Amino acid sequence: MKGRAPELGVATLGNGLKVAAYETYGPVATIAVALQAGSRYETRDTIGAAQSIKHFGFRSTTHRSNVRFTREIDNLGGVLSTTATRESIVFAAEVLRDRIPDAVDLLVDVVRATRFADYEVADVASTVKSESLSVRPPPGQRTAADAARARRR
């Protein structure tokens, strides 16, 4: 429907879940689940949890294997993605709008039934460790936070 302005709708379900819909009237839809579980909510004991959960997105669940997720999204002609920010972890599926129910099924499965298989835990741990090393400044280079800590001593 050309010429129509996008519309935003927000509703809160009886269980407290907030649902937002942004209607663009285009052929492609992005459906996402945002969990208020970003790095901001980590403690000293849980540092890296948000990144780890992000990397478990669309791996094995109690209903689907990693390969099955790949096949299903390919059959839908869509794309799956995960993002972790300071505020949230987002699992998303981009599909043609007539395939929205199938994409919602994939998202529900990853949010409610992720399985943490031993080999995947080892793989995710290795990935998160590698990522954390890649964002550290080179030895001897002080960051603003390091300098502020040193001044407080």
N, C-alpha and C positions, 0 to 999 in steps of 0.2 A: 504494500500500500504506500505508494510514493507520496511524499509531502507530509506525512504524519510525523509529529514530534515524538521522540521517545518518551515513554512513561515509566515512572518508578512507583512500585507498590511495595509496602512493607506490612507484614502481619506477624503477630505473636501467637503461636499455637498454645493450646491448653497446657502442654508440658513445659512451656517457657521457651521453646525453640523459636528463634526469630527467622522469618523467611522474607527475603527481598527478591523482587522480580523487576527487571529493567527490560521493558518491551521495546525492541528496536525495529520490529516489523521486517527483519531480514531473514534470509533462508537458513542462517546458521545460529545456533544457540550455544551459549556457554553456561553450564550448570556447575555450581561450586558449593562446597561445604567448607565453611571457615570455622575453625576451632580456636577459641580464645586460649591458646596454649603456646604462644611464641616464647622466645628466649627470655623475655622480660619476666616470665613467671618461673624461671629456673632458679634453683638455689645452688649453693656451693656443691651440694651432693648430687645435683641433677644436671650440672652443666653439660650441654650437648644433647639433652633429651629431645628438644624441638627438631634439631637437625636429624637425629636418628629416626624420629617418627616420620619426618618428611621422606626419608629414604626408604621407609617401609611401605610407602604409598604404592598401591597397585602391584605389590608382590603377591605372596600367597595369602589366601584367606581360608577359612574352613570350607568354603564352597568353590573356590577357584584357585588354580595355580597361576604363576606368573605368565606362563605360556598361554593359558586360557584368557587372561586379561588382554594380552596382546592380540590374540585371534579375534576376540569379541570386538575390541575397539576398531581393529582393521575392518571387520565385517560391517561395522557401522559407518565406516569412512570418517572416523573421528580421531581426536587426539586427547590423551590423558596427560595431566601435569600435576606436580605438587610444588608448593612454595612454602618456605618457612621465613617468617619475618620476626621482628622484635615483638610484635603484637599477636600474630596468629600463624596457624598452619592451615594451608588451603589445599584441598584436593579438588581438581576441576576436570571436567570433560567437555570438549567442544564437538558438537555433532550437528547434523542437519536437524531442523526443528521437529520433523516428524519422528525422530528417533530419541526424543527426550526421555520417554519412559525407560528405554533400555539404558541410557546413560545414568539415570537416577538409580537404577538397580545396581550398576557398577559402583557408584558412590556410596550407597547404603552398605554394600558388602565390605568395602575397604574401611569404612568408619566403624562398623559394628562387629566385623568378624576377622580382622587381621590376625594371621597366624605367624608367630615368631619362630620359624624353623631354625634349628641350630646353624645350618650352613648360611642362611640369610643373615642371622645375627652377626656371624663372623664377617661376612661381606660388608654389612652396613658399618660395623665397628671400624673396619679397615678404611672404608670410604670417609667416614667422619673424621678419623684421625688424620688422614691425608689432607682433607680440607682444612682442618684446624691448623696444621703445620704450614699450609700455603698462605694463610692470611696473617701469620705472625710476622712482625717486622724483623729484618735481619739483625743478628746479634750486634749490640753496640748502638743501635738506632733507637732513640727514645721516642715514645709517643707522648702526646699531651697528657694522657692519663698517668703514665710513668712519672713524668715531670711533676705533676700535681701531687702524687703520692710522696715523692722525694721531698717536696717542700713541706709537707705536713709532719715529717719525722723530726 
